[in-house]
Amino acid sequence: MVVKRILQVVVGLIAAGLIALLLVSDLHPAGWDRAAGLEAELDTLQQENALLRARNVELSRVVSVPQDDQVWMEKIIREDLGYVREGEVIVVLPN
């Protein structure tokens, strides 16, 4: 009889703890806000990852170009690094 009562108390405490945990974490409005924020952050990171993958593919193509291809190397140096020849003037137009 005593063992049964102790078991009931322990099970009741565990159930109360689980209910409290659910109320504090998932069911609480702050928990939903946090989940929404994390989902938005995940979307942003996935978009950034896609851009980085595309840039990685582009850079892989650059690496595969022979080093003696002067025209290609000049194009890369000018476009990616912003270098200009002596005497050239850069004109930046607003978007």
N, C-alpha and C positions, 0 to 999 in steps of 0.2 A: 504494500500500500504506500509506504514512504517512497520507495523507488519510483513508483508510478507518478506520484506527486512531483518529485524532483524532475523527472523527465518532462512533465507538463510545463513546469516553470522554465526549464531550459529551452524547450521548443518555443514557448511563448516569447522569451527574451530574444531568441534568434529571429523569430518572425517580426517582432517589433523593430529590431535593428535593421532588418532588410527593408521593411516599409519606410523607416526613417531615411535610409540611404537612398531609396528610390525617390522619395519626396524631395530630398535635398539636391540630388544630381539631375535626374532626367525630367522629372515632372515640374520642377521649379522653373519659372519663366527665365531666370538667368541661365539655366542649363540649356534651354532652347536657343536663347540668344547666342550662347557660346558655340553651340552646334552650328548655327547659321553662319557665324563668323568663321568657323573652321572650314565650312563648305566653301565659302567665298574665297578664303585663302587658298584652298585646294585648287579651285578653278583658276585663280591667278597664277599659281605655281605651275599648273599644267600648261597654261598658255605660254608662260615664260620658257618652260621646258621645250615646247614645240619650236619656239623661236631659236632657242639655243641649238636644237637638233638641226634646224635648217642652216644656221650659221656654221655648224660643224661640217655639214655636207659641203657647203661652199668652200670652207677652208681646206677640206680634203682634196677638192679639185685643184686648189692653188698649189698644194704640196706636190701633187702628181705632175705638175707642169715642169718640164725640164728647166734646169737653172740657167741654161744658155739662151732661153727665149727672152731676149731683151725687151721686145714689144710688150709681151705679157707682164713681165716684171715691172716695167715702167707704169703700166696701167694699174697694177695692184698698189704700187707705191704711191701713185697720185690719188687714187680713189679711196683706199683704206687708210693711208697714213697722212694724207693731206699735203704731200710735198708738191712744190712747184719748181719750175726751172727759174734760174736767175733772170730777173727782168720781167717775169710774168706778173700779171695783176689778177687777183681773185675778186670776182664780183659776186656778192651774195644777195640774192633776190628774196624778198619776203614771200612767205607762203600765201 
